[in-house]
Amino acid sequence: MNDDAEAKIAEYTAKIEVLEKKQQEIERLHKSQVEQLEAISGLSAEEAKNQLVESLKAEAKTSAMSFIQDTVEEAKMTAHQEAKKVIISTIQRVGTEEAVENCVSVFNIESDDVKGRIIGREGRNIRALEAATGVEIIVDDTPEAIILSCFDPVRREIARLALHKLVTDGRIHPARIEEVVAKTAKQIDEEIIETGKRTVIDLGIHGLHPELIKVVGRMKYRSSYGQNLLQHSREVAKLCGIMAAELGLNVKLAKRAGLLHDIGKVHRWSSTVNEQYVPHVKPQENGGHMGVRWFTLTNQTSHGLYVQLDQPRMVTVTPMRSADLADATHNVFVQPCGNTVVSIDAVQRGVGTASCGPDTLPKYKVKAGIHKLSWTVITF
């Protein structure tokens, strides 16, 4: 048994030696081939490998860029198609009517005899009506109709309802007119609040501030591009809610944003002319308001001017003239000129004068040239 084992060990040892010799021969031949290839190509094996890697990297990068481009184009096409589907679906699910409003209302009367009672002796009744409501009342030859003219729809509605109550009651005189107009104005204020509450409840919007609810109610008496502002805002709120639901977004927040998107067209700010003046120690122009689209100037009888600008501009209303402010060395020397001075700026320079700090940046300077502006003035 020992002889057999030794014989097998010797046999295996011989085979291993043969395999090692063959392995060495293969490595020698491989090395020889590599040397021949390097001699033919003029590149070392390491350089050839680097070139191959760079070639593969460039090819992979090109393929990746092509794939990304195809993916982006497909995403754009799909997104555009999906957006169309969402908008079309939303429009189909919302139907609204459009009403055009203007600055004139017509109050119908049963007979022309009522016109004389509305005018009153020497016109005292109609003057009292115009003073109390701020609405121009036009009584002409139009049969069985009186024209109410005013840029403010709330004032027109107050005048219309007050006239209806006065004509129905039959007692038309200055004291009664003031009483009825005051009650009607309070009624309209209550209706504005009720309209705002009903609107937010219908749309399912909760937690809105009471002042915002009032502003929403006032939208009923405003128009935007010929459409009632409240109706338009309700429509936008519904559209936003439906699109948000389609996209998996916050529906309540979308409705809220849609309802309040035109809120800037409703809010009004008021003040006296004297309150606009700021008594700087060294007098200078002040009291300007940016982004003004329209403004009114009224006297103690609620009559005045309505000014509509061609675009939002800087407007200053002050009891002082700019020349007087520029000439005065101290605010104690500034006195009101006796008139109301209105300044409307066509363009506005940015901050900076280079007198006590940096100059205005070039893009905010006023360039030399012709600057135009226009406005429309309506008396009431």
C-alpha positions in Angstrom: 0.0 0.0 0.0 2.9 2.3 0.8 4.5 1.6 -2.6 1.2 2.4 -4.4 0.8 5.7 -2.5 4.3 6.8 -3.2 3.9 5.9 -6.8 0.8 8.1 -7.0 2.4 10.9 -5.2 5.3 10.8 -7.6 2.9 10.7 -10.5 1.0 13.8 -9.2 4.1 15.6 -8.5 5.3 15.1 -12.1 2.0 16.3 -13.4 2.1 19.4 -11.3 5.6 20.2 -12.6 4.4 19.7 -16.1 1.4 22.1 -15.4 3.7 24.7 -13.9 6.0 24.5 -16.9 3.0 24.9 -19.2 1.8 27.9 -17.1 5.2 29.5 -17.4 5.2 28.9 -21.1 1.7 30.4 -21.5 2.8 33.5 -19.5 6.0 33.8 -21.6 3.9 33.5 -24.8 1.4 36.1 -23.5 4.1 38.4 -22.5 5.7 38.0 -25.9 2.4 38.7 -27.7 1.8 41.8 -25.6 5.3 43.0 -26.4 4.7 42.4 -30.1 1.4 44.3 -29.9 3.0 47.2 -28.1 5.7 47.3 -30.7 3.2 47.3 -33.5 0.8 49.8 -31.9 3.4 52.0 -30.3 1.4 51.9 -27.0 2.1 50.3 -23.8 -0.5 48.0 -22.3 -1.4 50.6 -19.6 -1.8 53.3 -22.2 -4.0 51.0 -24.4 -6.2 50.2 -21.4 -6.6 53.9 -20.5 -7.6 54.7 -24.1 -10.2 51.9 -24.0 -11.6 53.2 -20.8 -11.8 56.8 -22.1 -13.5 55.5 -25.3 -16.0 53.6 -23.2 -16.6 56.6 -21.0 -17.3 58.9 -23.9 -19.6 56.3 -25.5 -21.5 55.9 -22.2 -21.8 59.6 -21.7 -23.2 60.1 -25.2 -25.7 57.4 -24.7 -26.7 58.8 -21.3 -27.2 62.3 -22.7 -29.3 61.0 -25.5 -31.4 59.1 -23.0 -31.8 62.1 -20.8 -32.8 64.3 -23.7 -35.4 61.8 -24.9 -36.7 61.5 -21.3 -37.0 65.3 -20.9 -38.7 65.8 -24.2 -41.2 63.0 -23.4 -41.8 64.5 -19.9 -42.4 68.0 -21.5 -44.9 66.5 -24.0 -46.6 64.5 -21.4 -46.8 67.4 -18.9 -48.3 69.7 -21.6 -50.9 67.1 -22.5 -51.7 66.4 -18.9 -52.0 70.2 -18.2 -54.4 70.5 -21.1 -56.5 67.6 -19.8 -56.7 69.2 -16.3 -57.6 72.6 -17.6 -60.2 71.3 -20.1 -61.7 69.1 -17.4 -61.9 72.0 -15.0 -63.5 74.4 -17.4 -66.1 71.7 -18.4 -67.0 71.3 -14.7 -67.4 75.0 -14.0 -70.1 77.1 -15.8 -70.4 80.8 -15.1 -72.2 83.8 -16.6 -70.5 87.1 -17.4 -72.2 90.5 -16.7 -70.8 93.8 -17.9 -71.1 96.7 -15.5 -70.6 100.4 -16.0 -70.8 103.6 -14.0 -74.5 104.4 -14.5 -77.6 103.0 -13.0 -81.2 103.6 -14.0 -83.9 104.2 -11.4 -87.3 103.5 -12.9 -90.4 105.5 -11.7 -94.1 105.0 -12.3 -94.7 108.5 -13.7 -92.9 111.7 -14.5 -94.7 113.5 -11.7 -92.3 111.9 -9.2 -89.4 113.7 -10.8 -90.7 117.0 -9.5 -91.0 115.7 -6.0 -87.4 114.3 -6.2 -86.1 117.6 -7.4 -88.0 119.6 -4.8 -88.5 123.3 -4.4 -85.6 125.1 -6.1 -83.8 121.8 -6.3 -83.2 121.4 -2.6 -84.2 117.7 -2.5 -81.9 116.6 -5.3 -79.1 118.6 -3.9 -79.6 116.9 -0.5 -79.6 113.5 -2.2 -76.4 114.2 -4.1 -74.7 115.5 -1.0 -75.7 112.6 1.2 -74.9 109.8 -1.4 -72.1 111.4 -3.4 -73.9 110.3 -6.6 -74.8 112.5 -9.5 -78.6 112.4 -10.1 -79.6 113.2 -13.6 -83.2 114.1 -14.2 -83.9 114.8 -17.9 -86.5 114.1 -20.5 -86.0 110.3 -20.4 -89.5 109.0 -19.7 -90.2 107.3 -16.3 -86.4 107.1 -15.5 -83.8 108.8 -13.5 -80.1 108.3 -14.1 -77.7 107.7 -11.2 -74.1 108.3 -12.2 -71.1 107.5 -10.0 -67.8 105.5 -10.4 -68.5 103.8 -7.0 -71.1 101.0 -7.3 -71.6 100.9 -3.5 -72.7 104.6 -3.6 -74.9 104.0 -6.6 -76.6 101.1 -4.8 -77.2 103.2 -1.7 -78.6 106.0 -3.8 -80.9 103.6 -5.7 -82.3 101.9 -2.6 -82.7 105.2 -0.8 -84.6 106.7 -3.7 -86.8 103.6 -3.8 -87.6 104.0 -0.1 -88.3 107.7 -0.4 -90.6 107.4 -3.4 -92.5 104.5 -1.8 -92.9 106.4 1.4 -93.8 109.6 -0.3 -92.1 111.9 2.2 -89.2 113.5 0.4 -87.5 116.4 2.1 -83.8 117.1 3.1 -84.1 115.8 6.7 -85.9 112.6 5.6 -83.4 112.1 2.8 -80.4 112.2 5.3 -82.2 109.7 7.6 -83.1 107.3 4.8 -79.6 107.4 3.2 -77.9 106.8 6.6 -80.2 103.7 7.2 -79.6 102.4 3.7 -75.8 102.8 4.1 -76.0 100.7 7.3 -78.2 98.1 5.5 -75.6 97.9 2.7 -72.8 97.4 5.2 -74.7 94.5 6.8 -75.4 93.0 3.4 -71.7 93.2 2.5 -70.8 91.2 5.6 -73.6 88.7 4.9 -72.5 88.3 1.3 -68.9 87.7 2.4 -69.9 85.1 5.0 -72.2 83.3 2.5 -69.4 83.2 -0.1 -66.8 81.6 2.1 -69.3 79.1 3.4 -70.4 78.1 -0.1 -66.7 77.6 -1.1 -65.8 75.7 2.1 -63.2 78.2 3.2 -62.8 78.5 6.9 -60.7 80.6 9.3 -60.9 83.8 7.2 -60.3 87.0 9.1 -63.5 89.1 9.6 -62.0 92.0 7.8 -61.2 89.8 4.8 -64.8 88.6 4.9 -65.9 92.2 4.5 -63.6 92.7 1.6 -65.0 89.6 -0.1 -68.5 91.0 0.4 -67.5 94.3 -1.2 -66.4 92.4 -4.3 -70.1 92.2 -5.1 -70.1 95.9 -5.9 -66.8 95.9 -7.9 -66.1 94.9 -11.5 -62.9 93.8 -13.3 -62.6 93.9 -17.1 -66.4 94.1 -17.4 -67.1 91.1 -15.1 -68.5 91.3 -11.5 -65.5 90.9 -9.2 -67.2 88.6 -6.7 -68.5 86.3 -9.5 -65.1 86.3 -11.1 -63.3 85.5 -7.8 -65.8 82.6 -7.0 -65.1 81.2 -10.5 -61.3 81.4 -10.0 -61.7 79.8 -6.5 -63.6 76.8 -8.0 -61.2 76.4 -10.9 -58.2 76.4 -8.4 -59.9 73.9 -6.2 -60.7 71.5 -9.0 -57.2 71.8 -10.5 -55.6 71.3 -7.0 -57.7 68.1 -6.6 -56.6 66.8 -10.0 -52.9 67.4 -9.0 -53.2 66.1 -5.5 -52.6 69.5 -3.8 -54.3 71.3 -0.9 -57.8 72.1 -2.2 -58.8 74.5 0.6 -55.6 76.5 0.3 -56.0 76.7 -3.5 -59.6 77.9 -3.2 -58.6 80.5 -0.6 -55.8 81.8 -3.0 -58.3 81.9 -5.9 -60.9 83.8 -4.0 -58.5 86.4 -2.7 -56.3 86.8 -5.9 -58.0 90.1 -6.8 -58.4 91.5 -3.3 -56.2 94.5 -4.2 -59.0 95.8 -6.5 -61.4 96.1 -3.6 -59.4 97.6 -0.7 -59.5 101.3 -0.4 -57.4 103.6 1.7 -58.5 107.1 2.7 -57.0 110.1 4.5 -57.2 113.9 4.6 -54.9 116.0 2.5 -53.3 117.6 5.6 -52.4 114.2 7.0 -50.3 113.5 3.9 -47.8 116.2 4.8 -44.7 115.1 6.8 -42.9 118.0 8.6 -39.3 117.1 7.9 -36.9 119.5 9.6 -35.4 120.3 6.1 -38.6 120.4 4.0 -38.8 118.1 1.1 -41.3 116.3 -1.1 -43.2 113.6 0.8 -46.5 111.8 1.1 -46.2 109.9 -2.2 -48.0 106.6 -2.8 -46.7 104.1 -5.3 -48.9 101.8 -7.5 -52.0 104.1 -7.5 -54.4 103.0 -10.3 -57.2 105.5 -9.3 -58.0 108.0 -6.6 -60.7 110.4 -5.6 -60.7 113.9 -4.1 -63.8 114.9 -2.2 -65.0 117.9 -0.3 -67.2 118.1 2.9 -70.3 117.4 0.8 -68.9 114.2 -0.7 -68.5 115.8 -4.1 -65.3 115.9 -6.0 -63.1 114.3 -8.6 -62.5 110.7 -9.6 -59.1 110.3 -11.4 -58.3 107.1 -13.4 -54.7 106.6 -14.4 -53.4 104.8 -17.5 -51.3 102.5 -15.3 -50.2 102.3 -11.7 -48.1 105.4 -10.9 -46.7 107.5 -8.0 -49.3 110.0 -6.8 -48.8 112.8 -4.2 -51.6 114.9 -2.8 -50.5 117.7 -0.5 -51.4 121.2 0.7 -47.9 122.4 -0.2 -46.3 123.2 -3.5 -43.0 121.5 -4.4 -41.3 124.9 -5.1 -42.2 126.1 -1.6 -40.8 123.0 0.0 -37.6 123.3 -2.0 -37.1 127.0 -1.1 -37.8 126.6 2.6 -34.7 126.1 4.9 -36.7 124.9 7.9 -40.2 123.4 8.3 -41.3 126.5 10.4 -41.2 128.5 7.1 -43.5 126.1 5.3 -47.1 127.3 4.9 -50.1 125.7 3.0 -50.6 127.3 -0.3 -54.4 127.4 0.1 -55.0 124.7 -2.6 -54.8 121.0 -2.9 -51.7 120.1 -5.0 -51.8 116.8 -6.9 -48.6 115.4 -8.5 -48.6 112.4 -10.8 -45.2 111.0 -11.7 -44.7 109.6 -15.2 -41.5 107.8 -14.0 -39.7 107.5 -10.7 -35.9 107.5 -10.0 -34.6 105.0 -7.5 -32.9 105.7 -4.2 -29.5 107.4 -4.1 -28.2 110.8 -5.0 -24.4 110.5 -4.5 -24.7 113.6 -2.2 -24.4 111.8 1.1 -24.0 108.2 0.0 -23.9 106.0 -3.1 -25.5 107.1 -6.3 -28.6 105.4 -7.8 -27.9 102.2 -9.6 -27.9 102.7 -13.4 -30.9 100.5 -14.0 -33.0 102.6 -11.6 -32.0 106.0 -13.1 -34.5 108.0 -15.3 -33.2 108.0 -18.9 -33.4 111.1 -20.9 -36.3 111.0 -23.4 -40.0 111.5 -23.8 -42.1 110.0 -21.0 -45.9 110.0 -21.5 -48.8 109.5 -19.1 -52.6 110.0 -19.4 -55.5 110.1 -17.0 -59.3 110.5 -17.0 -61.1 112.9 -14.7 -64.8 112.4 -13.8 -66.7 114.8 -11.5 -69.3 113.6 -9.1 
